[in-house]
Amino acid sequence: MKWKAVVILLIILVSLIPAYSINKYLQKTLRPGESLSKLLFYLLTSMLLVFIYSFLLVFIIKSIFPKA
């Protein structure tokens, strides 16, 4: 039981690396500090990124540990 928690934590931590990279790329390309419309578009894409990553993490964890 303890190893499942460690594996789940490692999956979450490893998944943060590409999420951070995608966020930095979005900041560089969208430049949200320039105008309000760019800021709102950046916020919308960030929320979409959070939703997709959360969905994928839950899907991966449930496929590895069906009873978790």
N, C-alpha and C positions, 0 to 999 in steps of 0.2 A: 504494500500500500504506500509506503514512504517513497519508493522509487517512482511511482506514477506521478506523484506531486513534483518530484525533481525533474522528470522528463517534461511535464507540462510547463513548468517554469522555464526550462531551457528552450522549449519551442517558442514560448512567448518572447524571451529575450533575443533569440536569434531572429525572430520575425521583425524586431524593432529596427534592425540594421537597414534592410531595404526600405522600410517605411520612413526612416530618417532621411535616407538618400533621396527618395521621391519627394519628400517635403522640401528639402534644400533645392532640388531641381525646380519645383514649382515656385519657390520664392525667387529664384534667379530669373526664370522665364516670365513670370507674371508681374513681378515688381509691384507688390501691393501697396507700397508707400507712396506711389506716384499720384494716384487718384482714388476717389471713393468707389468708382465702378470696378477698378482693378482689385481693390480690397474686398469688395463683396464677391467678386468672382473667385478670388483666392479662398475666401471663407467657404464658399459653396463647394469648391473642389476639395478642400481639406475635409469637410464633413463627409463628402462622398468617399474619400480615401479612408477615413476612419470606419465608415460603414462597411466598405468592401473588405478591409483588413480584419475587422471583427468577425464578419461572416466567414471568411476563409480560415481564421484561427479556430473558430468553433467547429467548422466542418472538419478540419484536419485533426483536431483533438478528439472529436467524436468518432472519426474513422479509425484512429489508432486505439482508442479506449472506448468501446461502445457502451460500457456500463459506468463510465465516469460522470 
